[in-house]
Amino acid sequence: MRRSFSLPLAGALLCAPALVTAQSTRVAADDYARAEQLLPWNASRLVTGDEVTPTFLKDGNRFWYRNKTRSGAEYVVVDPVTNTRGLLFDNARLAATMSLAADTTYDPDRLPFRAFRFGNDGDDERTIEFRTGKRQFACNIVSYSCVAKDTSYNESGYVLSPDRTREAFVIGNDLYVRARGGKGDTTRLTTDGENLFAYGVTAITPQQALRGSLTRRPNLRWSPDSKKLLVVRMDQRRVGLMPYVSYTSQRPRLFTQPYALPGDSIVPTPHFYVIDVATKKSTKVDVPVRFNLANIGGSLRDSTWTPTSDKAYISGLARASKAAYLVEVDAATGKGTLIAKDTGKTYVEIASPRDPESWQVLTSGEVVWWSERDGYGHLWLLNRDGTVKRQITGGTWQVGAVQHVDEVTRTVWFTARGREHDQLVYNTHLYRTSLDGGPVQRLTTDTLHHDITMSPSGKYVVDRASAIAVAPVTVLRDAATGRILRTLEKADVSQLVAQGWKRAVPFTVKARDGLTDIHGVMYLPARLDSTKHYPIISHIYPGPQVGSVGAWSFKSSGEPFALAELGFVVVQIDHLGTPGRSKAFHDNYYGNFTDNGLPDHIAAIKQLGSRHAFIDLERVGIFGHSGGGFASTDAILRYPEFFSVAVSGAGNHDNRSYNIYWAEKYQGLLRRDSTRRGEDNFTSSANKTYAANLRGKLLLMHGDMDDNVHPAMTIQVVDELIKANRTFDLIMAPNRAHGLNEAYFIRRRWDYFVEHLGKATPPDNYRMTPAAGQGGFSTDDGPDWNDLWNRGAFDELLVPVITP
């Protein structure tokens, strides 16, 4: 029987099984339990001071954040002007008064909220308001008194006006406004909304329908004077439908959603309207270009509208991302004027991937515009007609995102990577320069990676600095000089170290060309015996919108750590074709999805094998999820002589069945082959094309209600594997969405590698025990995009930009 652990065992990680020979061994449940301590739901509790996400107050300088402690969490408030740091409230007193108000018991170290807002829309800093379950609290943190009430009202479906008096929402297909909180009369603003052509919302997804999550937050932006709305109608009426079947009820249920595929002539089309709330007058925007994907969310804080509420801005991309546009809208007439654009032979970005959009329209009418037009992501100053006034930054390095623009001093602060050659090309640093030309000043002068948040006032910087193997330190800086004003938090990993945890190891190797440096991270068993041989596993996420490593910041937990504890060497590699460097580097396998960076993974693993005798190059595995599921299956089918075991989760195995916004961007528009019947430029990159090549062990997993990457793609691979008489393994997960981040699927992945790569016997039906409320995590160390979409994280986008 499995031993039960409530906390990690002292020294538990020092006895990991070494799957270092081909002889059969048995891996015990206790071995899995030790590995499980390295998954985020356990290991994150052993690291303190590593998470600082500031929320700024109305004065634009002061901020608060939640800080992890050994016993739980505390809430800290910082005043940069006086350079003071203190606790926002007393946890014990607050928990006591909450318990009294709600007639229950709350733990002061684990208060049932992570975020809150101050009372009276931020004006009353003596009161905090938050929701836990169906209970709404308003607590005075000076007198320590609370009012608690049960309510079904949830603000998530409403968009609050800037003056905080009204909220906009959708009923059916039309737009309404009412006084905040439902007080007073409701006003219907539109009457012509229809199914699949609604105001502010798109079709309900199958997962939303399955869960009964039918509340949708409309995609709109209030004008600063709270008198007008810029709203989107997405025309999905004739778009092809994708079917999904839930099989778990006695009578299976059918769901559909509009879903445009490469080659479709009819795709979702956005329309924009400016609505005067008082008169209910609706003015359709006359857009001078054709958007396929558009954003009315703005790039920087409050940049959708001008401060005077007379103009609004829409940014977006043409089909296949061949052009990027910025359109200015006259709110009175609806006339749209193109004020910035980029075009490209491959695809165009509006920002460096994983960074927010980086454009800003100045009061002078000039536009600060991020562009890769010279081969690297840089900032350009454009005139109102889109012509170039000057290039603000330049060189063989990449701007990340604009952080702040001071129009009085004409200074811009921004993040960038690769400018200095004495450190890792992916390290992000903070810089400032003049809009009118001049030197670029670097404000963070070490060799670490920096996660930057600037205050709304532009005077202060919250800077979390770390590296793959260096725990974060968060400091407060003066924005003008970069000078450190005070240290806010230092991460403490001593509890992890006490368990035998081993830091990840960054490495540099040559790409497939033998010339280009590429970078990766290696995870080793806690007690590595360098005289023995260990199987190696590549954990792949091919991008192209992100790399396998993800953020190049501190890594303390995750499945690579856990697999290493089970006796494997695990690597993540940012290959050619991933972002963060030059446009040419990123474009490496444009139009050739089947590449997936795999030649670089093979080259890198061989180089690591030559450096480290403990790596067994005869036992190489690979796994990944979504795009990583596509790539891992691709690897074992096209390189069967190198990869012997693959685990593939929710793979987009044939991108002719994936959405146009991602598939067409990186593969190009679908073109039929006139000389070969039934083939096109996507055929050669479909995994089913190579099914007959399977020689090793392949485990496919997919959720049957995955409304991001349709399960048909895995079924089509299965069909071809059967036709080719190949042996494989399959898990179809009932009613599961895209993430597949539950403990069960993690455990099955471990079992597969232990048995087929480690040549050992896994424990029988080991059961993982995630911490309460934590069902799992994303296998690519990034977000579960499908879940984020369902929770409204992409509300500012006209269509779900969900990447595989």
N, C-alpha and C positions, 0 to 999 in steps of 0.2 A: 504494500500500500504506500501511497505517496505521503511523505511527511508534510505536515502543515506548517507554514511559516507566516507569522504576522509581521515580522521585521526581517531584514536581511541578516543572515548569520555572520557573526564575527569570523573573518578569515574565510568565508564560504567560497570565494572565488579563487582560492589558491589550489584547488584540487580538481581542476577541470579534466574531463576525459581527453586523452590524446588519441585521436583517430588517425594515427600516424602509420599504421601498417595495413596491409590488405587482409590481415587475418580477422576473422569475425570476432567482435567483442559485443558486450551488452552495455548500453548506456542506461544508467539508472534514472529513476524519477528525480532523485536528489540532484543529479547533474542538470536536468532540465530546470529544476527550481533555482539553481544557482545562475543559470543563463537568464532565467526570467527576471532576476533582480536587475539586469542591465537594460530591460525595456523601460521606456519612459515612465510608465505608470508607477514603477518602483524607484528607479534611479533618480528621477527628478526630485523626489522627496529628500534625497541625500545631498542635494546641492542647494546652497542658500546664497542669496545676494546676487543671483545671476540674471534676474528679470527686472528691468526697470523700463516701464512704458509710461512716459509722463503724460498727464492730462493737464493742460494749461487752463488757468482761471481767466476771468474776464479782463483783467488788467494786461494780459498778454505776456507777463513775466513769470508770475508764481505758478507752481504746478504741484500736483500730488501724484503718487504712484504707490502701487502695492508691492511690498518687499517680502520675499520668502524668508522665513526664519526656521530654525531647527524645530520649533514647536508648531509652526503654522505660517502665519503671515501677519504683517503689520502694515499700517497705512501712514505714509510719510508725506509731509508737506514741506516744500522748499521755497524760500523767498530769495531769489538771486540778488535783488537790490540790496538787502541787508546781509546777504550771504549767511542765512540761517537755515537749519534743518531741524525738524521736530516731528513728533507724532501728531497726526491729525486728530486722533481721538484715543481714548483708553478702551482697548478691546474688552476688558473684563467688565467695565461699567456699561458699555454699550450692549454686550451680550446679556447682562442682567436685566437691563430695562427692556430689551427686545423680548426676553423670556416672559417678563411680567405682562407686557402688552399683548402677546400672542398666546399666553397660557400654555407655554411649552418650554423646552430647554434648548438653549443655543450654546455651543462651545466657543469660548472667546478666542481660541487659537485657530478655529476653523469657521469663521463667520460665513453665512450662506450667501455671500455675494462677492464678486470680484470688482465690480464697478458700481458707481452710483452717480447721482447728480446733486448739486446743491439746490436748496429750496428756492422758490420764487424765480425759477429759470436762471439760477446761478447767482442771483443777487444776495441771497440769504446764506452766508457761509456758516451759519450756526446750525443749519439743518441739512441733513442728507436724506435723499429719497432713493429707494431701491425696491426691487421686486424679487421675491423668492417663491417659486411655484405660483400659486394663485393669490398669494398674500402680498399686499403693498404696504411698505413701511415708510413713515416719515419720522425721523429721529433727531431731536435736538442734541447736539454733541457738546453743548455747554452746560445745560441743566440736566442732561441725560434723562430725557423723557421721550417715549415713543408712542405713536399712534399706529396701530396695525388694522388693516381691514381686508376682508376677502373680496376679490373682484375678478370678474372675467375680462375686464377691459385691459387690452394690451396694445401699446402704442406702435408695435412693429408694423402694422398695416397702414400707418398714417404718416404723412409728411408734414411736419410742423412748419408754420410760417416764421420768417425771421423775427417778427414782433411777438412771437410765441402765443398769439391769441387764437389762431385758426389752424385747422389741419385738413389736408386734402387726402382723399381716399377714393377707392373704386368700389362700386356695387355693380355686379354684372359686368357690363362693358363700358359703363359711363363714369364720368368724373364728378365728384361731389366735394363740397367743403362744409365745414361746420365749426362751431366754437370748440376750442380745445377740450378734450375729455367728453365730448358729446353733449355739452351744455348748450341749450338754445336750439334754434331751428337748423335744419340741414338744407343746403342749397344745391340743387342739381345744376351743374354747369354745362353738360352736354347731353344730347338726346339721340345722336345718330351712331353711337358705338354699336358694334355688332360682333358676333362670335368670330374670333380669329382676326378681328380688326378693331380691337378695343383701345380705349384711351389709357396709356400708361402701363398696361400689363400685356403679357403674352400668354399663350396657351398654358394651362395647368399641365405640369409634367406628370407622367405616370407615377412616379414616386410620390409626388404631392397628393395625387388622387388616392393612391393606395393607403397613405397614412392619414388621409382626411385633412391634410394641411392646405386648405383652400384660400386662406388669407394671403393676398398678394399686395406688396407695397408698390405703389405706382412709380414709374420712372418719369419724374418731373422735377423741375427746379423753380422755386419761388423767386421772384425778383426781390432785391433788397428792401424795397418799400412795401413788400407784402401785398401788392395790388395785382400782380400778374403772375401767370404760370407759363413756363415753357414745358410742353408735354409731348410725348412721343406716341404715335400710333404705328404699330408694326403690322403691316398687311401680310398675314399668313394664310389667306383664304384659299389659295389654290396650290399651296405648297404640298408636296407629297407627304403622306403619313407613314410613320413607322409604327408597327404593331408590337405590343408586349402582352404576354399572358402570365397571369399569376395562377399557379396551379395548386395552391395550398387549401383552397376552399372546396367544398363538395362539387360545386359547379365552377370551374375555372373562369376567371374574369379577364376580359379583354380591355386593354387600354391602348390609346394611340396618342401620338403627338406629331405636329408638323416638324419635319426634319429634312432640310435640304442637303442633298448629296452632290459630290463632284459630277459635273456633266448636266445637272438639272438646269433647265431654262427658266423655271419659275422658282424664285428664292424669296425669302422674307424681304420686304421693302419698307424702310422707315419713312414715315411722314411726320412733320413737326408742326405744332400749333402754338400760338401765343394766345392765351385766354385772359381777358380782363375779368377779374372776379366780381367786381361790382355790377358791371353791365351784362356779364355772361357772353360778351362778344368773343367769337373764336376767329382768329386770323391764321390762315394756313401760310406756312413759311415757303417762300419761293426759293428753293435751293438751286444754285447754279451748277452743281455737280451731282453725280449719282453716288450716293453712299450705299455701301453694302453692310458696313458695321460702323456705328457712330456712337459718340459719347457726348452727353450734355452735362457730365459731372464736373467739368473743369479740371485743369491740371494742378493748379495751386489753390490754396484756401480761398473760397468765395470768388472764383474766377469765371464762373458761368455767365454772370451778368456784370455789366459795368456798375459802379457804385451809384450812378444816377438812374438806374433801371430803365434806360432808354435803348440799350442794346444787349444782346445775348450772343453766346458763342457755341458753336457745334464743331467738334473735331471728329475725324473718322477716316475710314479707309475704303477704297474701291474694292471690287471683287478681286479675290486672290491677292489682296494687299499690294496691288501694283502701283497705287498712288495713295498718298496721305493728304488730307485737306483740313484747313481751318476756315470756317465760314462765320462771318459776322452777320447778325440778324437785327434788322431795324424792328423794334418791338411794336411800333405804331403801324407800319405798312406790311410787315412780314417779308420784306425784300431781303434776300441773302446775298452777301458779297464775299467772294473768295479773297482772303487776305494772306494765305500762306499755303504752300503745297510742296510735295516731293513726289517724284516718280522714280521707278527703278526697274531693271530688267528681271530681277529675281523677286524680291518683296521689299516693302518699305515699312519701317518702324516709326512710331511717333515718340517712342522712348526706348531706352535700353531695357531689354526684357527683365522683368521682375522689379523694375523701378516704375514709379508713377509717371504719367505723362508730364512732359517738361516744356510747356509753352506758357507764355503769359503776354497778354495785351496790355501795354502801358497806357497811361492817360495821355501820353503824347501821340498815341496811335501806332507807335512802333510795336513790333512783335518780337519777343524772345522765343526762338524756335530751335528745338533739338533736331539734328539731322545727321545722317551718315553720308551726305552727298560727296564728301571728299575721302571716303573710305573708312572713317572712324566717326563715332558718335561725338558731335561737338555742338556748341551753341552758336547761333547766328542771330544777328539783329537785322530784321527785315523792315522795309517801309510798308505803309498801309496797302500798297498794291502788290505786295509779295516779293518785290525786288530786294536784292541784298544790299543793305547799308554797310555792314561789315561783318566779318567773322570774329566772334568774341573769343573763342578758344580754338586751338589748332595743334596738331602734332600727332605722333603715332601712339596715342592713348585714347581712352574712352571716358566721356562724361557720363555719369550715372543719372543724376536728377538735379534739377534746380531746387534749392532749398528756400531761398528768399531773394527778393529783389527790392532794393531801397531806391526808389525813383528820385529822391532828393539828392542823394550822393551818387546816384547812377552806379550802384555797386550790386553785383550778383554773387550770391553764395551757391556753391554746387558741390556735389560729390563726384569723384572720378576715380579711375583705376588705371594702373599701368604707366603712369607718367614718370615715376622714378624707377630706375633699373636696379636698385639695390634690394629689391624685395619681390614678393610674390605678385604676379601680374593681376591677381584677383582682389588684392587688398584694396578696400575702399577708404578714401581719405576725403577730408573737407578742404575746399579751396574758396578763394574769393578773387574777383578781378573787376575791372571797370567795364561798363557797357561801351565806353568810348575808346577802348584800346588801352593796353598797358600790360605790365607784368602780372602773372598769375601767382598769388601768394598761397602757399600751403599752410594750413592751420593745424594739422595733426602731423607731428614730425617723427613718429616712431615707425616701426615696421609691422604694425598690427592691422587688423581689419576693423573698421569703425562703422557702427550703426548710429546714424546721426538723426537727431530731432532738434529743429530750431524752434525757438519761441516765436509766437505770432508777432511780437514786437521786433523781431530780428536782432535782438541784443544778446541773446544767450543761446548756448548749445548744450544739449544733453547728449553725451558721447559715451557709447558702450563699446569699449575696445577689447578685442580678443583675437585669438588665432585658433586653428584646429586643435592644438594641444595646449593652449594658454587660456586659462579661465578668465572670464571677463572682469574688467574693472570699469565702473561707470563714473564719469566725472562731469562736473559743470564747468563750461568754458565761457569766456568772454568771446563773443562772435567777432568783434573787430580785430582782435589780436591772436585769438586761439589760446590765450593764457588760461591755465587751469585755475579756477576759483576755489573749488573744493572737490574732494572725493565724495561721491554719494554712496556707492556700495562696492565692496570687493567680494567676488564670488568665493565661497568656501567649499572645496571639494574633498576635504579631509575625511569625511565619512565614507565617501566612495573609495578613496585611497585605502582606507582601513579595511575595506572588503576585498582588496587585491585587484581593484580596477586598474586597467592599463590604458594609458592615453593612446589616442589614435596617432598615426605616424604619417605626416605629409611626405610625398616623394615627387621627384621630377624624372621623367624619362623622355625618350624621343618618340615622336609619332611615327606612323607607317612610312613616312618619307625619309626617316633617318636623320632629319635636320631640325624639325620644329619641336620645341619643348612643349610637352603637355604635362599636366599636373594631376595628382590623385592623392587618395588617402588610403592607408593600409591599417587594418585592425588585426591584432595578433592575440593568440591565447595568452592568458594572464601569466602562466608559467611555461613559457616557450622553451622547449629543449632543442637547441640548434643542431644537435646531432641526429635528429629524427626528421621525418618527412611528413609534411602536412598538406592535405588537399587545399586548393585555392578556389575561391568563389568570387566572381565579379558581380557586384550589385549594380545593375545598369538602369539608368534613365537617360535615353538617348537625346532628349530634347526634340527639335532644335531650340525650343524656347527656354530651356534650362539644362544644366548638366547633371551628371550623376551625384556629384558632391553636394549640390545645392549651395547654400550660403557658405562662404569660406570663413565661418566664425567657429567658436568653440563647440566641440562635440563631446557630450558626456554620456549619451545613452542612445539606444536604437538597436534595430535588429542586427546590423553588422557586428556590434559589440557582443550581442548574445550568441551569434553563430561562432564568433571567434572563441568564446568561452566553451563552446561544444567541441573545439578542436580543429577549427578551420582557420585559414588565413583568408580574410575578406578584403576586397579592394573596391574603391569607387574611383572612376577615371573621367575627367572632363576632356573628352576627345575632340578632334577636329569636327566642326559643325555645331559646337555649342557656343553660347553667347559670352559677352563680357570682354572680348578682345576686338579684333578688327572685323570689318564687314566681310572681308575675304575669308577669314577664319570661320565666321559664322555661316557663310554660304557654302561651305565645303561640299556638302552632299545635297544641295538643293536639286530637286527634281529626281532624286535617286534615294527614295526612302529605304530601300533594302540595304543601304550602307550601314546606317544606324551607328556609325563610329566603331563597328566591330573590328575592322583591321587595326585600329589603334589599341583596342583592348587586348588583342592577341599580341601585338608588338610590345605593349607595356608589360603584360604578364610574363612573356619570355625574358624581357630584360630584368624583371624582378627575380625570376628564377635563376638567372645567371649571377645575380648579386647575392642571393640568399639560398644557400644549399638546402635549407629546411623546406623550401617550396617544392611540392611534387607536381611537376608539369605533366605527369601522366594522369592526374586526377583534377580536372578543371571543371567547375560548375558555373552556372550563371542564373540569376533570377532578377525579376523586376515586375513592376505592376503598371498597367495601362500602356503607355508608350514603352515602358520597360518590359511589359508582357509581350508586346510585339517584337521587341529587340531580342529578348531571351529565346523565344521560339525561332526567330530568324537565325540566331547564332547556332543553335543545335542542328538546324536543317541545312544551313549553308556551309558550316565549318564543323562537320561531324568528326573530323579527324582530330580536332582540338578540344571542343566542348563535349563532355560525356554525360552531363546531367543538367537539365534546365527546369526551372519552375516558373510558369508564366501566369500572371494574374490579370484578368480583364483586358487582354491585349486587343489593340486595334489592328488586327492581323491583315485586313484588306481595307485600305483607306478610301476605296470607292464607296464604302459603307459608313464612312465617318463624316462629320459635319464639314461643310464647305469652308468654314472660317479658319480651321486649322489645316485640313488636308490640302486645300487649294493653295494656301499660303506657302507651304513648304514643298509641295510636289508640282504646283502649277495647275492651270486649267486642264481638265480632262480632254485628251485628244484621241480620237479613234484611229486605229491603224488600218489604213485602207488596203494594205497588202496582206494582212493576217486577220482573218475573220474572228470577231469577238475579242480582239485584243486592243489595248490602249496603252498610254504611257504610265498607267498604274499597275498593269498586269505583272510586270517583272518584280515589283516590290510586294506582292501579296504572298504571305507565307504559305498559303495552300499550293502555290505553284511548285514548292520544293518538298512537299510532303513525302515523296518517295525516298528522300535522302536520309530520313531518320534512322540512326543507328544506336544512339544512346537512349537515356531515360528522360521522358518528358511528362511533366505534370501540368495540365491545363486547368485553370480555375476561372469561373465567371459567374456573376449574378444574373439570374434569369430576368430580373427587372432592372437591369442596368440601362438607364435612359440617357447615359452619356455615350459609352461605347457599347453598341448593341451586341447582345450575345450571339447574334447570327454570325458574327465574324469568327468566333471560336467554333461554332457548330460547323461552319464551312471548312475549317481546318480539320476537324474531326472527320467529316465526310471524306475528304481526300486521303487522310491517314488510313481510314478503313478500306478505301478503294485500293490503296497501295499495300494493304496487308501488313501495316506497321503496328507494333504494340506500343500503347501509350496509356496514360492515366488521366482521368477527368473528374473534376468536382463541379457540378452545377449547383449553385447556392440559391435556394428558393427565396423569392421576394427580396433578394439583396440588391442594393444599388451598386454604384461603381466602386466604392472604397474597398470593400472586402478587408477591412482593417480589424476584424474581430479576432479574438484570441484563437479561435478554432483554426482559422486559416493560417495564422502564424505557426501554430503547432504542427499542422500538416506539412508545411514547408520545411520545418526543422526535421521532421520524420523522414522526409524524402531525401534530404541531403545526408542525414546520418546513415540511412540504409544503403543508398545507391552510390554516394560519393565517399562516405566514411567507411563503408563496408561493415557497418555495425548494426545492432538491433536496437531500435528506439524503445523507450518505455511504452507499455501498453496503455493507450488512451489517456495519456497525461492530460490533466485539466489545469489550464492556467487560471490564475485568480487576479484579474485586474482590480485596481483600487476602485472603491465605490464611485460609480458614475463615469468610469473610464473603460469603455468597451474595447479599446484598441488604439491603433495609430496608423497613419498612412505609411505604407511600405517604402515610399520614395523619400521619406524624411521631409516631405512637403505637405501641403494641405490636401484634404480630400475635396477636390474641386467640385464634385457633384453635390456634396453636402453643403459647401459654401454657397453654391448657387441656390440650393433649396432654402437656405437661411437668408437669402437676400443680399449676399455680399457683393453681387455684381449688379445691383439695382440700377446703377448709372449706365449700364450697357444695354443697348437695344436688343441684343440677342445674347444667349448664354455663351460666353467665351470660355467654354470648358475645354481644357486641353487633355489629351489622353495620357 
